[in-house]
């Protein structure tokens, strides 16, 4: 997923590979799988989230738009311009992506991948909403309804639907084997 259509940066790939090495040392078998392009997951999720968000908030947006901040208002209003046929096609595509992801995971306990293609920006350095930031790798699993967890170094662990227990067990084993639990940021 992060190797073709949205290649992870060197720092993220290094952190990811180090994480996988830790899990291998703990006895985890690792195989590569192929998933549909990240852009397909993201476009599908975008259409569904914006159309559903507008449908839920439409009345309040029309009657009391100032109850929303500018960013929320912008995100929700986009949904007013999505055609019903596009929203329905996106919901169909969501089912196909969920089935494809489940099939790719057959015989596996989890998917391991970075959380995002780039390290998180520092607070105060976040790009504007419509900026040029690259998509994260998390939205795919929000779309498919699978449990996903990110540990402190940006490793994402994704499980089968309704199998949060396995995701938590893997992350717990990883964190016990690394110093991440003990690290705390310096507050100024």
N, C-alpha and C positions, 0 to 999 in steps of 0.2 A: 504494500500500500504506500509506504513512504519511500520506496525505492525507484519509482517511475514518475508518477504524475505530480508529486510534491515532495521532492527529495529533502530529507532532513539535513540540517547543517552538520558540519564536522563535530562541534561540541555535543550535539544531541546524539549523533551516531556513536560517538565515543562513550558517552554515559550509558546509552542503551546496550552496547556490546559488553561493557563492563558488568552491567546488571545481569545480562544473560549468562555471562561467565560465572557469576556468583550462583545463579540458580542451577547451572550445570554441575558446579561443585557440590551442590546440595542433592544431586541425583536426578535432576530434571532432564528428561529427554527433550530435545529441541528439533523441530522440523520446520521447514519453510512452507507457507501456504500462499496461495494467490487469491486476492479478493478483487471485486470490481474496482474501477477507478474511484479515488477519493472524491473527485468532482461530481460523480453521479450520486454518491451518498449526500454530499453537501447541497447540491441543487435540489434534490428531493426533499431534504429536511428543511431547507429554506422555504420552499413553496408551502409545505404543510404548516410550519410554524407561523409564517406570516398570515396565511389565510385563516387558520384557527384563532390566532391572536386577535385579529381584527373582528372575527365573528363574536368572540367572547366580550370584547371591549367596545364594540361599535356604539352602543347606546350611550355609554358614559363619554366616549370620545366626542360624540356629537353634542352632548348636553353640557359637559364640563371638561373641555380639552385641557384647561389649565391645571387640572388635577394631576396631569402627567408631566414629567420632565420632558425636555425637548428630544432626548435620545429615545425614550420609550414611545413618545408620540410618533416620531419618525418611523421607528421599527413597526409599530402597529398599523400605521396608516398605509404602509406599503401593501398590506393585505387587502385593502379595498380595490386594488388594481389587478388582483390575480383572478383570472377567469375561473369559473366553477369547473369547467372541463379540465383545466390545467391542474387544479387541486385534486380532482378525482383521479387523474392519471398519476399524480405524485403519490397518492395513497396506494394505488395499484403497484407502482414501482417500489414503494416501501416493502410491501409483502414479498416481492421478488428478491429484493436485496436481503431481507431477513432470511428467506429460504436459502439463498446462495451462501450467505455467511454461515448459517447452520450447517450446510452441506460441507463447506470448507473445513469446519471444525470437527467433523465426524471422526471419532476415535481420539480426539485431543481433549485435554482438560481446560485449556485456556489459550488465548492469543496474547502474545507479548509484543508490544510496540511502544515507541515513544508517545508521549502525550501530545506533543506539538513538534513542528519542524525546527523551531528555534527556541533558545532559552527564553524564559519569561522576562519581559522588560521590567526595569525598576519602576516602582510607583512614581507617578509624576511624569514618566516617559512613555505612557501609553499612547499609541497612535489614535487619531480621530476615528470615529465609527466607520466612515466611508474611506478610510485610508487604504494603504497598500499592504496591510498585514496579510501574511499567508494563513491559510485555514489550519485549524488544529486537527488532530486525528481523533478527537473525542466524539464529535457530532455523529459519526457513523454509527456508533453503538447506542447513542440516544435514540437514533432513528430506528434501529433494529430491535430495541427494547432489551438489550443485553446488559447485565451488570458490568460496570467497568470501574476501576479504581486506579488512581495515580499515586505512586509513592513519591517521597520528597525529591528524588533526583530526576523526576520526569518519566519514569518507567510506568507504562500503563498495562494493566492486567485486565483482560476481558474474558468473561465466562459465558457459559451457556445460559440461556434464559432461565430465570428462577433458580440459578445456582450461585447465589452470592457467597455461600459458605466456601466453595472452592477458591473463589477470588480472594476472600479474606484470609484463608489458610496460606495461599501462595505469598500474599503480601506480608503476612506475619512472619513467615519463614525467611523471606528476603530481608525484612527489617531487622530481625534478630541476628542475621549473619553479617550485617553491615552497621556502620556507626550512625546511620541517619537518624535514629530515634533520639540520640543524645545531642544532636546539633541543634542549636537555637540561634537565630539571627541576632546580631547586635542591634539594640534599639538605641536611637540617639535622641 
